[in-house]
Amino acid sequence: MSKILNVRLPDDISSRLDFLAEKTKRPKSFYIKEILARYLSEYEDAYLALDRLNDRNAKYHSTEDMEKILDL
């Protein structure tokens, strides 16, 4: 199942997308889906990392601590 999403784009991005779609004879939606598929996981990973850094209950170890824990 797919969903419809309306997005307001700045004029410069819209123009670039129009140009790309016209030159390649592909719909703008093709490129929007491609870009989202390619970069969405990077944003998810970044926010997950940020959440972990902001976790007040997280335990942090120094390199020396990890060497002792791993018996290196």
Secondary structure, 3 states (H helix, E strand, C coil): CCCCCCCCCCHHHHHHHHHHHHHHCCCHHHHHHHHHHHHHHHHHHHHHHHHHHCCCCCCCCCHHHHHHHCCC
